[in-house]
């Protein structure tokens, strides 16, 4: 298939990145290989979007540090970038809104390439009038197709009560699509089969199997760091140096937000930390 007939894809990964690890970077490479091997897609960009401090996850250090570590980790990549929009929001932003924001940014970039203003505004009007018409709306020839990149743990978290709004899951999977990297001990296909909603949009979910087992966990990395153990080769060297320079990930930092209810649980159940 000629390159001009391939659907351009932008991969968006949302998460804590606390800290970013080599596995996070590896996910982008695996997803790109998988999609391009189908002969239908050409991956043109990867975006890392770190969650804001308002997420209130236990042990979550300041977004400014997590962003800088992500920038250091990707400084030698010619296609993976770091975006700060989500992390700079004063409150936690639902993933569906983050995906929507980046899709609108892609649309805006494409529209800015138009020479005629009337064409540009007509395109924008059509998007606003037909905001949600399934995955086909995201596959416009004049705009890259945005897909959310995640691990199997994120896919399986769709089943945790009050962690996600069902409408958000439908929008993410049905309108944009998902690239899910399997992990040891996970069975994404089984989870998709057991969910009527995910089964409905199963053709929009690309499950990528990692044959080279890699179980790097940011949680395990933080544990090693606060115990004074080496994490070299689990993280990029530049990230390791940054952590050492700023004395990040201590026993004290791991207790941050320990008594606070996670932001989505607060929002969707009406719970409070008081």
C-alpha positions in Angstrom: 0.0 0.0 0.0 1.3 3.4 -0.9 2.2 5.8 1.9 -0.4 8.3 0.7 -3.2 5.8 1.3 -2.1 5.1 4.9 -4.1 6.6 7.8 -1.8 8.8 9.8 -2.0 8.1 13.6 -1.0 10.1 16.7 -0.5 8.0 19.8 -1.4 9.7 23.1 -0.3 8.2 26.5 -1.9 9.6 29.6 -0.7 8.6 33.1 1.2 9.5 36.2 4.7 8.9 34.8 5.9 8.8 38.4 8.6 8.4 37.3 8.7 7.7 33.5 10.4 4.4 32.8 11.9 2.6 29.9 8.7 0.6 29.7 6.7 3.7 29.0 8.9 4.5 26.1 8.9 0.9 24.9 5.1 1.0 24.7 5.3 3.7 22.0 7.7 1.6 19.9 5.6 -1.5 20.3 2.4 0.3 19.3 4.0 1.9 16.3 5.4 -1.4 15.0 2.0 -3.1 15.5 0.0 -0.5 13.7 2.4 -0.1 10.8 2.6 -3.8 10.4 -1.1 -3.9 9.5 -0.3 -2.0 6.4 -3.1 0.5 7.2 -1.4 3.1 9.4 1.6 5.4 9.6 2.4 6.6 13.1 3.5 10.2 12.8 3.7 11.3 16.4 3.6 10.2 20.0 2.5 12.4 22.9 3.1 11.9 26.6 0.6 13.7 28.9 1.3 13.5 32.6 -1.7 13.8 35.0 -1.9 16.9 37.1 -1.3 17.1 40.8 -5.0 17.3 41.3 -5.3 13.6 40.7 -4.3 13.1 44.3 -2.8 9.7 43.9 -0.7 8.4 46.8 3.0 9.1 46.3 2.4 11.4 43.3 5.2 14.0 43.2 4.9 17.4 41.7 4.0 17.6 38.0 6.9 19.9 37.3 9.3 17.2 38.2 7.4 14.5 36.3 7.2 16.7 33.2 10.9 17.4 33.3 11.8 13.7 33.7 9.5 12.9 30.7 11.2 15.6 28.6 14.7 14.3 29.5 13.6 10.7 28.7 12.4 11.7 25.2 15.0 14.3 24.3 16.6 11.8 21.8 13.4 10.7 20.2 12.5 12.1 16.8 8.7 11.4 17.2 7.7 11.2 20.9 6.9 14.5 22.6 5.8 15.7 26.0 2.7 17.9 26.4 2.1 20.0 29.6 -1.5 21.0 29.1 -3.1 18.3 31.3 -0.5 18.7 34.1 -1.0 22.4 34.3 -4.7 22.3 34.9 -5.7 23.4 38.4 -8.0 20.4 38.9 -7.9 16.8 37.7 -9.1 16.5 34.1 -10.9 13.3 32.9 -8.9 11.3 30.3 -11.7 11.7 27.8 -11.3 15.5 28.0 -7.6 15.2 27.6 -8.1 13.1 24.4 -10.6 15.5 23.1 -8.3 18.4 23.7 -5.5 16.8 21.8 -7.8 15.9 18.9 -8.9 19.5 18.7 -5.3 20.6 18.7 -4.7 18.2 15.8 -7.7 19.7 14.0 -6.4 23.2 14.6 -3.0 22.4 13.3 -4.5 20.9 10.1 -6.8 23.9 9.7 -3.9 26.3 10.0 -2.4 24.6 6.9 -5.5 25.6 4.8 -5.1 28.5 2.5 -8.7 29.6 2.4 -10.4 30.7 5.6 -13.8 29.7 4.4 -12.7 26.1 4.0 -11.1 26.2 7.5 -14.2 27.4 9.2 -16.4 25.0 7.3 -14.3 22.1 8.5 -14.5 23.4 12.1 -18.3 23.8 11.8 -18.7 20.2 10.5 -16.7 18.9 13.5 -18.9 20.8 15.9 -22.1 19.7 14.3 -21.1 16.1 14.1 -19.2 15.8 17.3 -19.8 12.2 18.1 -20.5 9.8 15.1 -18.4 6.9 16.1 -14.8 6.1 15.1 -15.3 7.1 11.5 -15.4 10.8 12.6 -11.8 10.4 13.9 -10.6 8.9 10.6 -10.8 12.1 8.5 -8.4 12.1 5.6 -7.3 15.6 6.4 -6.5 14.9 10.1 -4.5 12.2 11.8 -6.3 9.6 13.7 -5.8 10.0 17.5 -5.5 6.8 19.5 -5.1 6.4 23.3 -2.1 4.3 24.2 -2.2 2.3 27.4 -1.2 -0.8 29.3 -3.6 -3.7 30.0 -4.0 -2.4 33.6 -5.7 0.8 32.3 -8.0 -1.3 30.1 -9.0 -3.4 33.0 -9.5 -0.4 35.2 -12.5 0.4 33.1 -14.3 -2.2 35.2 -13.5 -0.5 38.6 -16.7 1.2 40.0 -16.6 5.0 40.0 -13.2 5.2 38.5 -14.5 6.0 35.0 -17.7 7.4 33.6 -19.2 5.0 31.1 -19.8 7.8 28.6 -16.1 8.6 28.7 -15.1 5.0 28.0 -17.5 4.9 25.1 -16.1 8.1 23.7 -12.5 7.1 24.1 -12.9 3.6 22.6 -15.8 4.3 20.2 -14.7 7.6 18.8 -10.9 7.5 19.0 -9.7 3.9 19.6 -7.2 2.3 21.9 -3.9 0.6 21.6 -3.4 -1.7 24.6 0.0 -3.2 25.4 -0.4 -6.5 27.2 1.5 -7.2 30.4 2.5 -10.4 32.1 -0.5 -12.0 33.9 -3.0 -9.8 32.0 -5.6 -11.0 29.4 -7.0 -8.0 27.6 -8.9 -10.2 25.1 -10.8 -11.9 28.0 -11.6 -8.6 29.5 -12.9 -7.2 26.2 -15.0 -10.4 25.7 -16.6 -9.9 29.2 -17.6 -6.3 28.6 -20.5 -5.7 26.3 -19.4 -2.1 25.6 -15.8 -3.0 24.8 -17.0 -5.9 22.7 -19.2 -3.5 20.7 -16.1 -1.4 19.8 -13.6 -4.3 19.7 -12.5 -3.4 16.2 -11.2 -0.1 17.6 -9.1 -1.8 20.2 -5.6 -2.9 19.1 -4.1 -5.4 21.6 -0.3 -5.6 21.3 1.5 -8.6 22.8 4.9 -7.9 24.2 7.0 -11.1 23.6 10.0 -9.7 25.4 8.7 -9.7 28.9 9.1 -6.4 30.6 7.5 -5.9 34.0 9.1 -2.5 35.0 6.7 -0.8 37.4 6.9 2.8 38.5 5.8 1.6 42.0 8.7 -0.9 42.2 11.1 1.8 40.9 10.0 4.2 43.7 10.4 1.5 46.3 13.9 0.8 45.1 14.8 4.5 45.1 13.6 5.1 48.7 15.6 2.1 49.8 18.7 3.4 48.2 18.8 0.7 45.5 20.1 1.2 41.9 17.5 1.7 39.2 19.9 2.1 36.4 18.7 0.5 33.1 15.2 0.7 34.3 15.0 4.4 33.6 17.0 6.5 31.1 20.2 7.7 32.7 19.2 11.3 32.4 16.1 10.6 34.5 18.2 8.7 37.1 20.5 11.7 37.3 17.6 14.1 37.7 16.1 12.1 40.5 19.4 12.0 42.3 20.0 15.7 41.8 16.6 16.7 43.2 16.5 14.0 45.9 13.1 12.7 44.7 11.2 9.6 45.9 11.7 9.3 49.6 9.7 7.6 52.3 8.1 11.0 53.0 7.1 11.6 49.4 5.5 8.2 49.1 3.0 9.2 51.9 1.8 12.3 49.9 -2.0 12.1 49.4 -2.0 9.0 51.6 -5.2 10.2 53.5 -6.8 11.8 50.4 -9.4 10.1 48.2 -8.5 9.7 44.5 -9.9 12.6 42.5 -12.2 10.5 40.2 -13.6 8.6 43.2 -14.3 12.0 44.9 -16.0 13.3 41.8 -18.1 10.3 40.8 -19.2 9.2 44.3 -19.5 12.6 46.0 -17.0 11.4 48.6 -14.7 13.9 50.4 -11.5 13.6 52.4 -12.9 15.5 55.4 
